[in-house]
């Protein structure tokens, strides 16, 4: 069986790391393509996954995104056409599902945020199978042409599956200059270039300012883009540490006192690892995060003063789930 995996964003590397390993253990040949965006290529290298870079993110503007799409789709088609893949897998990459459909390759896609409207209108309709968390109501997916038997659902968080075999490294904090006498807070910046997050996030800025001026804290800020990195460094806040390159964020999260993220995946990684997590996400909350908030596993901040560093919630026990369950939902009997 020949399998094509397309990776278009940093979190997708982590999702597919165990799945690629399982496919190869089952005798499959796997080839990976990747879009140049955020830390995607750096993380592929960090996790030892060989990939062919094809295309790059189109930036903030709708026109730029469209131009990026126009350039990447034919390049993917040229690359994949002669390789005779049996199936194609993605995490929300409509580039892959559209290309696979044009080549007659069965495809499966997975995602856990249901309000990326344009992405899902394209990607879900082109896919053969769509796999999502059971927290997402089926009614939110029918608008994308997704219903059983095309729709498959899994329990829990995707992060509980791909972090099942994860054990944290012990030296990263020291390498980044974290003082062990201070509270360690891991901070993730907003997805400012995403179509579903097109406005500013003043709450995140206020939280960053507060943490950066607190001498009891070392806040390791993990930016998505070079522009964000330079902007945060330009604030001159002494308690903020900003790595130069992609790092093993999960090892930082595992030993952190708390996670504060304006995105989604890093929030849920913190939840999966049992760490107190706060969200400053500025877009419409998806069903997965809504459920975590109801369960008390995720705290939604409305004001920076709500982040009480002297009264953080207690850590929870980790929940590990078998990634082969997720793989079998994507791939059944050798095809979606």
Residue frames as qw, qx, qy, qz and C-alpha x, y, z in Angstrom:
[[0.000, 0.889, 0.458, 0.000, 0.00, 0.00, 0.00],
 [0.413, 0.195, 0.009, 0.889, 1.34, 3.43, -0.98],
 [0.218, -0.822, -0.493, 0.184, 0.17, 6.30, 1.23],
 [0.297, 0.472, 0.023, 0.830, 0.53, 10.05, 0.71],
 [0.361, -0.714, -0.458, 0.387, 0.45, 12.39, 3.73],
 [0.264, 0.627, 0.094, 0.727, 0.29, 16.19, 3.27],
 [0.468, -0.550, -0.420, 0.549, 1.32, 18.43, 6.18],
 [0.217, 0.708, 0.254, 0.622, 0.36, 22.11, 5.98],
 [0.292, -0.810, 0.131, -0.491, 0.74, 23.42, 9.55],
 [0.052, 0.534, -0.741, 0.403, 2.92, 22.80, 12.60],
 [0.632, -0.209, 0.562, -0.491, 0.43, 20.70, 14.66],
 [0.896, 0.294, -0.127, -0.307, -0.08, 18.29, 11.76],
 [0.402, 0.526, -0.728, 0.175, 3.49, 17.04, 12.20],
 [0.245, -0.269, 0.774, -0.519, 2.63, 15.83, 15.68],
 [0.796, 0.139, 0.230, -0.542, -0.68, 14.28, 14.61],
 [0.858, 0.418, -0.242, -0.176, 0.93, 12.22, 11.87],
 [0.035, 0.636, -0.755, 0.159, 4.18, 11.26, 13.62],
 [0.485, -0.156, 0.824, -0.249, 2.72, 8.12, 15.31],
 [0.783, 0.430, 0.280, -0.352, 0.36, 7.38, 12.40],
 [0.526, 0.692, -0.475, -0.137, 3.21, 7.31, 9.89],
 [0.114, -0.459, 0.861, -0.184, 5.10, 4.95, 12.19],
 [0.647, 0.100, 0.666, -0.358, 2.10, 2.62, 12.49],
 [0.743, 0.588, -0.035, -0.319, 1.53, 2.62, 8.72],
 [0.363, 0.650, -0.667, -0.025, 5.14, 1.64, 8.12],
 [0.350, -0.268, 0.852, -0.284, 4.93, -1.09, 10.76],
 [0.732, 0.319, 0.492, -0.348, 1.95, -2.46, 8.80],
 [0.634, 0.072, 0.617, 0.461, 4.06, -2.56, 5.64],
 [0.369, 0.877, 0.308, -0.006, 2.90, 0.61, 3.93],
 [0.519, 0.132, 0.118, 0.836, 5.14, 2.90, 1.90],
 [0.088, -0.889, -0.383, 0.235, 4.56, 6.47, 3.07],
 [0.436, 0.261, 0.117, 0.853, 5.61, 9.69, 1.35],
 [0.185, -0.759, -0.427, 0.455, 5.09, 13.13, 2.89],
 [0.297, 0.557, 0.192, 0.752, 4.66, 16.56, 1.33],
 [0.345, -0.609, -0.431, 0.570, 4.73, 19.77, 3.36],
 [0.176, 0.875, 0.215, 0.396, 3.81, 23.42, 2.97],
 [0.450, 0.112, -0.326, 0.824, 6.31, 26.00, 4.19],
 [0.337, -0.705, -0.183, -0.597, 4.47, 27.71, 7.02],
 [0.617, -0.718, 0.184, -0.265, 5.22, 28.56, 10.66],
 [0.294, -0.601, 0.742, -0.027, 7.47, 25.83, 12.15],
 [0.937, 0.187, 0.099, -0.278, 6.19, 23.00, 9.92],
 [0.751, 0.515, -0.388, 0.146, 9.46, 22.21, 8.15],
 [0.008, 0.593, -0.654, 0.469, 11.52, 22.65, 11.34],
 [0.693, -0.244, 0.495, -0.464, 9.26, 20.27, 13.26],
 [0.941, 0.293, -0.106, -0.132, 9.41, 17.65, 10.52],
 [0.516, 0.563, -0.555, 0.331, 13.19, 17.75, 10.80],
 [0.301, -0.504, 0.589, -0.556, 13.04, 17.72, 14.61],
 [0.804, -0.081, 0.444, -0.387, 10.91, 14.55, 14.53],
 [0.316, -0.314, 0.836, 0.321, 12.95, 12.84, 11.82],
 [0.615, 0.523, 0.574, -0.138, 10.23, 12.85, 9.14],
 [0.281, -0.124, 0.536, 0.787, 11.47, 13.22, 5.57],
 [0.370, 0.724, 0.510, -0.281, 9.19, 15.42, 3.48],
 [0.411, 0.300, 0.426, 0.748, 9.11, 17.12, 0.10],
 [0.027, 0.543, 0.279, -0.792, 8.41, 20.86, 0.50],
 [0.186, 0.416, 0.650, 0.608, 5.81, 22.07, -1.99],
 [0.128, -0.747, -0.363, -0.542, 4.42, 25.59, -1.80],
 [0.254, -0.045, -0.512, 0.820, 4.09, 28.06, 1.03],
 [0.012, -0.681, -0.638, 0.359, 1.41, 29.87, 2.98],
 [0.287, 0.633, 0.389, 0.605, -0.13, 32.81, 1.16],
 [0.164, 0.122, -0.283, 0.937, -0.04, 35.17, 4.16],
 [0.151, 0.322, 0.600, -0.717, -2.82, 37.18, 5.76],
 [0.404, 0.334, -0.116, -0.844, -4.70, 38.47, 2.73],
 [0.783, 0.300, 0.475, -0.267, -7.42, 36.53, 0.94],
 [0.613, 0.736, -0.240, -0.161, -5.70, 37.34, -2.37],
 [0.027, 0.639, -0.766, 0.069, -2.39, 35.99, -1.08],
 [0.591, -0.088, 0.763, -0.247, -4.05, 32.80, 0.11],
 [0.784, 0.517, 0.226, -0.257, -5.75, 32.35, -3.26],
 [0.444, 0.760, -0.468, -0.081, -2.47, 32.84, -5.11],
 [0.242, -0.471, 0.835, -0.154, -0.76, 30.34, -2.82],
 [0.724, 0.165, 0.611, -0.276, -3.53, 27.85, -3.54],
 [0.699, 0.676, -0.045, -0.230, -3.37, 28.41, -7.30],
 [0.275, 0.709, -0.650, 0.006, 0.36, 27.69, -7.24],
 [0.338, -0.369, 0.832, -0.240, 0.35, 24.75, -4.87],
 [0.808, 0.193, 0.414, -0.371, -2.47, 22.61, -6.27],
 [0.793, 0.564, -0.204, -0.108, -0.94, 22.00, -9.72],
 [0.150, 0.647, -0.721, 0.199, 2.48, 21.44, -8.12],
 [0.558, -0.205, 0.721, -0.357, 1.02, 18.76, -5.85],
 [0.861, 0.364, 0.194, -0.298, -0.76, 17.17, -8.79],
 [0.570, 0.671, -0.474, -0.006, 2.45, 17.00, -10.84],
 [0.103, -0.524, 0.793, -0.293, 4.31, 15.49, -7.87],
 [0.599, -0.067, 0.690, -0.402, 1.67, 12.88, -7.03],
 [0.750, 0.401, -0.126, -0.511, 0.45, 11.88, -10.49],
 [0.640, 0.430, -0.632, -0.073, 3.17, 9.33, -11.31],
 [0.083, -0.401, 0.803, -0.433, 3.48, 7.90, -7.79],
 [0.604, -0.150, -0.698, -0.354, 0.33, 5.76, -7.96],
 [0.160, -0.202, 0.674, -0.692, -0.80, 6.24, -4.37],
 [0.269, -0.341, -0.894, -0.111, -3.48, 3.95, -2.95],
 [0.296, -0.823, -0.485, -0.007, -4.71, 6.56, -0.48],
 [0.265, 0.471, -0.158, 0.826, -4.03, 10.05, 0.83],
 [0.488, -0.626, -0.548, 0.264, -4.29, 11.40, 4.39],
 [0.179, 0.502, -0.065, 0.844, -4.50, 14.94, 5.76],
 [0.231, -0.545, -0.600, 0.539, -5.34, 16.99, 8.82],
 [0.134, 0.827, 0.301, -0.455, -7.53, 19.65, 7.28],
 [0.175, -0.400, 0.508, 0.742, -5.41, 20.02, 4.12],
 [0.656, 0.589, 0.332, -0.334, -7.92, 20.70, 1.39],
 [0.233, 0.695, -0.577, -0.361, -4.91, 20.92, -0.94],
 [0.159, -0.219, 0.961, 0.061, -4.50, 17.18, -0.51],
 [0.481, 0.353, 0.756, -0.268, -8.16, 16.15, -0.76],
 [0.501, 0.735, 0.018, -0.457, -8.77, 18.31, -3.86],
 [0.198, 0.612, -0.706, -0.296, -5.65, 16.98, -5.56],
 [0.284, -0.082, 0.953, -0.071, -6.38, 13.38, -4.57],
 [0.570, 0.500, 0.528, -0.383, -9.91, 13.64, -5.95],
 [0.459, 0.740, -0.250, -0.423, -8.64, 14.99, -9.26],
 [0.187, 0.494, -0.838, -0.139, -6.31, 11.96, -9.50],
 [0.822, -0.112, -0.417, -0.370, -8.90, 9.40, -8.37],
 [0.395, 0.173, -0.772, 0.467, -7.06, 8.66, -5.09],
 [0.553, -0.663, -0.492, -0.113, -9.27, 7.88, -2.04],
 [0.233, 0.417, -0.386, 0.789, -8.58, 10.36, 0.75],
 [0.521, -0.656, -0.536, 0.105, -9.34, 10.82, 4.43],
 [0.155, 0.536, -0.219, 0.801, -9.10, 14.06, 6.36],
 [0.511, -0.559, -0.591, 0.277, -9.40, 14.84, 10.06],
 [0.090, 0.481, -0.139, 0.861, -9.82, 18.08, 12.02],
 [0.347, -0.455, -0.733, 0.368, -11.14, 19.25, 15.38],
 [0.040, 0.437, 0.201, -0.876, -12.27, 22.84, 14.70],
 [0.374, 0.483, 0.779, 0.139, -15.50, 22.98, 12.76],
 [0.169, 0.886, 0.285, -0.324, -15.76, 26.69, 11.96],
 [0.212, -0.441, 0.518, 0.702, -12.99, 26.99, 9.33],
 [0.647, 0.503, 0.361, -0.445, -15.79, 27.39, 6.79],
 [0.552, 0.692, -0.336, -0.323, -13.99, 27.74, 3.46],
 [0.013, -0.481, 0.876, 0.001, -11.35, 25.13, 4.30],
 [0.429, 0.068, 0.867, -0.246, -14.01, 22.55, 5.14],
 [0.658, 0.569, 0.164, -0.466, -16.31, 23.41, 2.22],
 [0.483, 0.648, -0.546, -0.220, -13.42, 22.54, -0.08],
 [0.045, 0.432, -0.891, 0.130, -11.67, 19.78, 1.85],
 [0.493, 0.039, 0.763, -0.415, -14.61, 17.82, 3.25],
 [0.739, 0.487, 0.115, -0.451, -16.55, 17.71, 0.00],
 [0.521, 0.611, -0.576, -0.154, -13.50, 16.41, -1.85],
 [0.158, -0.406, 0.869, -0.236, -12.58, 13.80, 0.79],
 [0.567, -0.086, -0.771, -0.274, -13.73, 10.19, 0.80],
 [0.623, -0.500, -0.577, 0.168, -13.82, 10.06, 4.61],
 [0.044, -0.686, 0.208, -0.696, -13.91, 12.70, 7.36],
 [0.676, -0.301, -0.603, 0.298, -12.84, 11.87, 10.94],
 [0.089, -0.635, 0.153, -0.752, -13.61, 14.25, 13.84],
 [0.022, 0.062, -0.787, 0.613, -13.98, 14.21, 17.65],
 [0.197, -0.505, -0.827, -0.152, -17.37, 13.06, 18.91],
 [0.126, -0.513, -0.400, 0.749, -17.71, 16.40, 20.73],
 [0.121, 0.194, -0.328, -0.916, -18.58, 18.08, 17.41],
 [0.591, 0.364, 0.541, -0.474, -22.35, 17.83, 16.76],
 [0.497, 0.219, 0.730, 0.415, -23.18, 16.15, 13.47],
 [0.258, 0.860, 0.439, -0.041, -25.39, 19.09, 12.53],
 [0.116, -0.871, 0.223, 0.422, -22.36, 21.38, 12.33],
 [0.363, -0.329, 0.734, 0.470, -20.83, 19.14, 9.65],
 [0.533, 0.507, 0.675, 0.060, -23.75, 18.57, 7.28],
 [0.245, 0.913, 0.020, -0.325, -23.19, 22.06, 5.83],
 [0.051, -0.663, 0.659, 0.351, -19.89, 20.68, 4.48],
 [0.764, 0.279, -0.446, -0.373, -21.53, 17.65, 2.89],
 [0.223, 0.298, -0.885, 0.281, -20.41, 15.35, 5.73],
 [0.760, -0.229, 0.229, -0.564, -22.71, 12.69, 7.18],
 [0.544, -0.217, 0.811, 0.005, -22.43, 8.92, 7.81],
 [0.931, -0.255, 0.018, 0.260, -21.00, 6.74, 6.38],
 [0.511, 0.660, -0.161, 0.527, -18.51, 9.35, 5.19],
 [0.243, -0.751, 0.314, -0.527, -18.34, 10.71, 8.74],
 [0.779, -0.159, -0.550, 0.256, -16.38, 8.84, 11.42],
 [0.293, -0.829, 0.149, -0.452, -15.95, 10.02, 15.03],
 [0.646, 0.083, -0.628, 0.425, -13.49, 9.34, 17.85],
 [0.556, -0.767, -0.315, 0.059, -13.63, 9.82, 21.61],
 [0.602, -0.592, -0.007, 0.535, -11.56, 12.43, 23.41],
 [0.094, 0.909, -0.211, -0.346, -8.85, 14.71, 22.03],
 [0.814, 0.528, -0.205, 0.129, -6.52, 14.04, 19.11],
 [0.071, 0.750, -0.550, 0.362, -3.72, 15.12, 21.45],
 [0.717, -0.376, 0.509, -0.292, -4.47, 12.18, 23.78],
 [0.952, 0.271, 0.141, 0.028, -3.73, 9.86, 20.84],
 [0.657, 0.635, -0.228, 0.337, -0.55, 11.38, 19.44],
 [0.081, -0.708, 0.528, -0.462, 0.94, 12.06, 22.88],
 [0.930, -0.287, -0.074, -0.217, 0.23, 8.52, 24.12],
 [0.908, 0.007, -0.149, 0.391, 3.90, 7.48, 23.91],
 [0.237, 0.776, -0.170, 0.559, 5.30, 10.90, 24.85],
 [0.690, -0.560, -0.250, 0.385, 7.68, 11.33, 27.76],
 [0.101, 0.992, -0.038, 0.060, 9.13, 14.83, 28.34],
 [0.675, 0.346, -0.293, 0.583, 12.79, 15.71, 27.95],
 [0.573, -0.667, -0.340, 0.334, 14.43, 17.17, 31.02],
 [0.526, -0.294, 0.058, 0.796, 16.84, 19.84, 29.76],
 [0.275, 0.608, 0.450, 0.593, 14.92, 22.12, 27.39],
 [0.257, -0.930, -0.261, -0.040, 13.90, 24.66, 30.01],
 [0.573, -0.625, 0.168, 0.503, 17.48, 25.20, 31.12],
 [0.533, 0.140, 0.469, 0.691, 18.63, 25.51, 27.50],
 [0.092, 0.745, 0.431, 0.501, 16.11, 28.31, 27.00],
 [0.174, 0.346, -0.319, 0.865, 17.23, 30.15, 30.12],
 [0.592, -0.592, -0.340, -0.427, 14.29, 29.28, 32.37],
 [0.049, -0.453, 0.643, -0.616, 15.04, 29.97, 36.05],
 [0.466, -0.232, -0.853, -0.032, 13.85, 26.92, 38.07],
 [0.128, -0.281, -0.602, 0.736, 12.92, 29.26, 40.93],
 [0.325, 0.194, -0.052, -0.924, 10.35, 31.04, 38.78],
 [0.665, 0.357, 0.574, -0.317, 6.95, 29.83, 37.60],
 [0.165, -0.140, 0.727, 0.652, 7.13, 28.49, 34.06],
 [0.543, 0.561, 0.393, -0.487, 4.28, 29.59, 31.80],
 [0.362, 0.047, 0.711, 0.601, 4.13, 28.40, 28.19],
 [0.323, 0.643, 0.213, -0.660, 2.45, 30.92, 25.90],
 [0.442, 0.246, 0.703, 0.500, 1.23, 30.39, 22.31],
 [0.073, 0.293, -0.104, -0.948, 0.48, 33.34, 20.05],
 [0.622, 0.465, 0.365, -0.513, -2.76, 33.85, 18.05],
 [0.569, 0.212, 0.673, 0.422, -3.26, 32.30, 14.58],
 [0.105, 0.659, 0.079, -0.741, -3.25, 35.77, 13.04],
 [0.131, 0.319, -0.628, -0.697, -2.97, 34.61, 9.42],
 [0.142, 0.258, 0.954, 0.048, -5.94, 32.22, 9.59],
 [0.195, -0.348, -0.475, -0.784, -9.17, 33.11, 7.82],
 [0.526, -0.604, -0.583, -0.133, -11.15, 32.14, 10.93],
 [0.526, -0.637, -0.240, 0.510, -9.10, 34.55, 13.08],
 [0.450, 0.548, 0.250, 0.659, -9.01, 37.81, 11.14],
 [0.190, -0.903, -0.046, -0.383, -9.15, 40.36, 13.96],
 [0.191, 0.558, -0.601, 0.539, -6.73, 41.43, 16.67],
 [0.726, -0.400, -0.556, 0.064, -6.55, 39.87, 20.11],
 [0.054, -0.736, 0.278, -0.615, -6.16, 42.63, 22.74],
 [0.818, -0.519, 0.112, -0.220, -6.74, 40.15, 25.57],
 [0.929, 0.069, -0.068, 0.358, -3.71, 38.13, 24.53],
 [0.379, 0.616, -0.185, 0.665, -1.64, 41.33, 24.40],
 [0.430, -0.718, 0.185, -0.516, -2.76, 42.27, 27.92],
 [0.945, -0.321, 0.063, 0.006, -1.89, 38.80, 29.28],
 [0.794, 0.319, -0.113, 0.505, 1.52, 38.94, 27.58],
 [0.071, 0.724, -0.206, 0.655, 2.20, 42.36, 29.08],
 [0.677, -0.627, 0.153, -0.355, 1.24, 41.15, 32.54],
 [0.972, -0.134, 0.037, 0.189, 3.39, 38.03, 32.39],
 [0.662, 0.501, -0.109, 0.547, 6.32, 39.91, 30.88],
 [0.042, -0.720, 0.261, -0.642, 6.48, 42.34, 33.81],
 [0.818, -0.515, 0.070, -0.246, 6.16, 39.68, 36.55],
 [0.160, 0.672, -0.707, 0.152, 9.60, 38.82, 37.99],
 [0.636, -0.223, 0.677, -0.295, 8.19, 35.63, 39.54],
 [0.833, 0.410, 0.329, -0.172, 7.59, 34.24, 36.06],
 [0.118, -0.378, 0.672, 0.626, 9.46, 33.04, 33.03],
 [0.701, 0.494, 0.346, -0.380, 7.02, 32.92, 30.15],
 [0.339, -0.176, 0.735, 0.560, 8.30, 30.98, 27.15],
 [0.529, 0.590, 0.146, -0.592, 6.45, 32.46, 24.18],
 [0.496, 0.027, 0.776, 0.390, 6.15, 30.23, 21.11],
 [0.339, 0.552, -0.078, -0.758, 5.39, 32.41, 18.07],
 [0.783, 0.397, 0.478, -0.047, 3.88, 31.13, 14.84],
 [0.616, 0.713, 0.113, 0.315, 5.76, 33.45, 12.49],
 [0.585, 0.058, -0.131, 0.799, 9.01, 35.42, 12.35],
 [0.074, -0.588, -0.136, -0.794, 6.94, 38.62, 12.40],
 [0.676, -0.663, -0.220, -0.234, 5.36, 37.63, 15.72],
 [0.818, -0.217, -0.210, 0.489, 8.78, 36.68, 17.12],
 [0.394, 0.256, -0.048, 0.882, 10.30, 40.07, 16.34],
 [0.303, -0.652, -0.199, -0.666, 7.24, 41.96, 17.58],
 [0.771, -0.589, -0.241, -0.028, 7.31, 40.18, 20.95],
 [0.725, -0.102, -0.144, 0.666, 11.05, 40.65, 21.37],
 [0.194, 0.475, 0.088, 0.854, 10.56, 44.32, 20.58],
 [0.494, -0.757, -0.313, -0.290, 8.35, 44.71, 23.66],
 [0.249, 0.543, -0.536, 0.596, 11.47, 44.53, 25.85],
 [0.735, -0.510, 0.081, -0.440, 9.72, 42.59, 28.63],
 [0.029, 0.601, -0.781, 0.167, 12.34, 40.83, 30.73],
 [0.577, -0.127, 0.737, -0.329, 10.22, 37.86, 31.84],
 [0.836, 0.455, 0.093, -0.292, 9.46, 36.76, 28.26],
 [0.387, -0.403, 0.744, 0.366, 11.70, 34.15, 26.62],
 [0.722, 0.567, 0.030, -0.396, 11.28, 33.71, 22.87],
 [0.733, -0.159, 0.574, 0.329, 13.07, 30.75, 21.24],
 [0.077, 0.543, -0.470, -0.692, 14.79, 31.37, 17.92],
 [0.361, 0.145, -0.797, -0.462, 13.59, 28.13, 16.32],
 [0.806, -0.254, -0.302, -0.441, 10.96, 25.42, 16.77],
 [0.084, -0.411, 0.807, -0.416, 11.39, 23.52, 20.04],
 [0.356, -0.221, -0.908, -0.010, 9.97, 20.42, 21.71],
 [0.328, -0.409, 0.046, -0.850, 6.98, 22.37, 23.00],
 [0.802, -0.348, -0.400, -0.274, 5.39, 19.29, 24.56],
 [0.682, -0.084, -0.501, 0.526, 8.36, 18.83, 26.91],
 [0.048, 0.233, -0.230, 0.944, 7.99, 22.45, 28.02],
 [0.580, -0.366, -0.222, -0.693, 4.25, 22.07, 28.52],
 [0.790, -0.229, -0.568, 0.014, 4.67, 18.89, 30.56],
 [0.561, -0.203, -0.462, 0.657, 6.78, 20.66, 33.19],
 [0.007, -0.422, -0.063, -0.904, 5.02, 24.04, 33.05],
 [0.075, 0.228, 0.662, -0.710, 2.93, 25.53, 35.82],
 [0.466, 0.622, 0.462, -0.427, 0.36, 26.63, 33.22],
 [0.354, 0.189, 0.602, 0.690, -0.29, 27.11, 29.51],
 [0.257, 0.692, 0.265, -0.621, -1.83, 30.26, 28.05],
 [0.338, 0.044, 0.704, 0.624, -2.69, 29.98, 24.37],
 [0.382, 0.471, 0.051, -0.793, -4.56, 32.10, 21.88],
 [0.425, 0.245, -0.717, -0.495, -4.82, 29.09, 19.56],
 [0.865, -0.153, -0.065, -0.473, -6.19, 25.60, 19.92],
 [0.865, 0.152, -0.470, 0.091, -3.76, 22.69, 19.65],
 [0.340, 0.338, -0.613, 0.628, -1.34, 23.81, 22.36],
 [0.532, -0.334, 0.274, -0.728, -4.27, 24.35, 24.73],
 [0.937, -0.063, -0.096, -0.329, -5.40, 20.80, 24.17],
 [0.683, 0.306, -0.572, 0.334, -1.85, 19.45, 24.51],
 [0.063, -0.389, 0.558, -0.731, -1.75, 21.05, 27.94],
 [0.766, -0.187, 0.141, -0.599, -5.10, 19.47, 28.82],
 [0.921, 0.148, -0.351, -0.080, -3.90, 16.06, 27.58],
 [0.554, 0.295, -0.581, 0.517, -0.76, 16.37, 29.70],
 [0.537, -0.583, -0.576, 0.199, -2.75, 17.38, 32.80],
 [0.346, -0.050, -0.160, 0.923, -1.47, 20.97, 33.00],
 [0.115, 0.727, 0.450, -0.506, -3.69, 23.97, 33.95],
 [0.336, 0.223, 0.531, 0.745, -4.66, 25.70, 30.69],
 [0.146, 0.682, 0.312, -0.646, -6.11, 29.12, 29.89],
 [0.458, 0.418, 0.579, 0.530, -7.46, 30.19, 26.50],
 [0.044, 0.607, 0.077, -0.790, -7.49, 33.69, 25.05],
 [0.333, 0.241, 0.748, 0.521, -8.70, 32.48, 21.64],
 [0.141, 0.360, 0.071, -0.920, -10.26, 35.41, 19.80],
 [0.332, 0.002, -0.669, -0.665, -12.36, 33.48, 17.27],
 [0.778, -0.217, -0.076, -0.585, -15.53, 31.44, 17.67],
 [0.358, -0.385, 0.824, -0.211, -14.97, 28.60, 20.11],
 [0.546, 0.115, -0.737, -0.381, -15.38, 25.13, 18.64],
 [0.830, -0.359, -0.220, -0.366, -17.30, 22.28, 20.26],
 [0.791, 0.009, -0.480, 0.379, -14.16, 20.58, 21.61],
 [0.231, 0.236, -0.389, 0.860, -13.05, 23.66, 23.56],
 [0.517, -0.406, -0.048, -0.753, -16.61, 24.34, 24.69],
 [0.882, -0.262, -0.376, -0.107, -16.77, 20.86, 26.17],
 [0.635, 0.081, -0.460, 0.615, -13.39, 21.24, 27.90],
 [0.080, -0.365, 0.222, -0.900, -14.57, 24.52, 29.46],
 [0.730, -0.383, -0.176, -0.538, -17.77, 22.86, 30.73],
 [0.901, -0.157, -0.377, 0.144, -15.68, 20.06, 32.25],
 [0.440, -0.884, 0.152, 0.053, -13.33, 22.54, 33.96],
 [0.846, -0.080, 0.256, 0.461, -10.31, 21.29, 32.02],
 [0.399, 0.334, 0.223, 0.825, -9.90, 24.59, 30.16],
 [0.136, -0.698, -0.399, 0.579, -10.37, 28.08, 31.60],
 [0.352, 0.674, 0.364, 0.538, -11.59, 30.86, 29.30],
 [0.334, -0.355, -0.215, 0.846, -10.03, 34.21, 30.17],
 [0.164, 0.852, 0.444, 0.222, -12.09, 37.35, 29.74],
 [0.094, -0.963, 0.172, -0.183, -9.60, 39.60, 31.55],
 [0.563, 0.460, -0.582, 0.364, -5.87, 39.27, 32.23],
 [0.291, -0.496, 0.529, -0.624, -6.57, 39.69, 35.97],
 [0.922, -0.131, 0.008, -0.363, -8.29, 36.27, 35.96],
 [0.803, 0.298, -0.456, 0.243, -4.90, 34.62, 35.54],
 [0.524, -0.772, 0.255, -0.254, -4.09, 34.17, 39.24],
 [0.582, 0.480, -0.635, 0.166, -0.58, 32.73, 39.36],
 [0.100, -0.344, 0.757, -0.546, -0.78, 32.12, 43.12],
 [0.619, 0.092, 0.590, -0.510, -3.97, 30.09, 42.80],
 [0.404, 0.322, -0.682, -0.519, -3.49, 27.89, 39.74],
 [0.913, -0.081, -0.020, -0.400, -5.68, 24.77, 39.40],
 [0.607, -0.422, 0.672, 0.048, -4.12, 21.47, 40.40],
 [0.231, 0.383, -0.775, -0.446, -2.61, 19.20, 37.75],
 [0.874, 0.068, 0.164, -0.452, -4.69, 16.30, 36.47],
 [0.648, -0.190, 0.712, 0.190, -3.74, 12.75, 35.57],
 [0.185, 0.396, -0.606, -0.665, -2.81, 12.18, 31.93],
 [0.798, 0.279, 0.447, -0.293, -5.18, 10.27, 29.67],
 [0.051, -0.428, 0.746, 0.508, -3.45, 8.23, 26.94],
 [0.800, 0.367, 0.283, -0.382, -5.37, 6.78, 23.99],
 [0.682, -0.056, 0.630, 0.367, -4.21, 4.25, 21.41],
 [0.180, 0.568, -0.299, -0.745, -3.27, 6.03, 18.14],
 [0.064, 0.005, 0.917, 0.394, -4.06, 2.88, 16.15],
 [0.211, 0.601, 0.717, -0.282, -7.75, 3.57, 16.92],
 [0.189, 0.766, -0.012, -0.614, -7.44, 6.93, 15.16],
 [0.000, 0.392, -0.738, -0.549, -5.55, 5.38, 12.25],
 [0.178, 0.229, 0.950, 0.119, -8.19, 2.68, 11.78],
 [0.273, 0.726, 0.466, -0.426, -10.90, 5.34, 11.51],
 [0.177, 0.724, -0.323, -0.583, -8.90, 7.03, 8.74],
 [0.350, 0.409, -0.774, -0.333, -7.88, 3.82, 7.02],
 [0.749, -0.044, 0.542, -0.379, -10.06, 0.71, 6.95],
 [0.851, 0.229, 0.463, 0.096, -9.07, -2.39, 4.97],
 [0.593, -0.029, 0.393, 0.702, -6.33, -0.48, 3.23],
 [0.119, 0.365, 0.371, 0.845, -8.44, 2.44, 2.00],
 [0.203, 0.083, 0.353, -0.910, -10.71, 5.24, 3.28]]
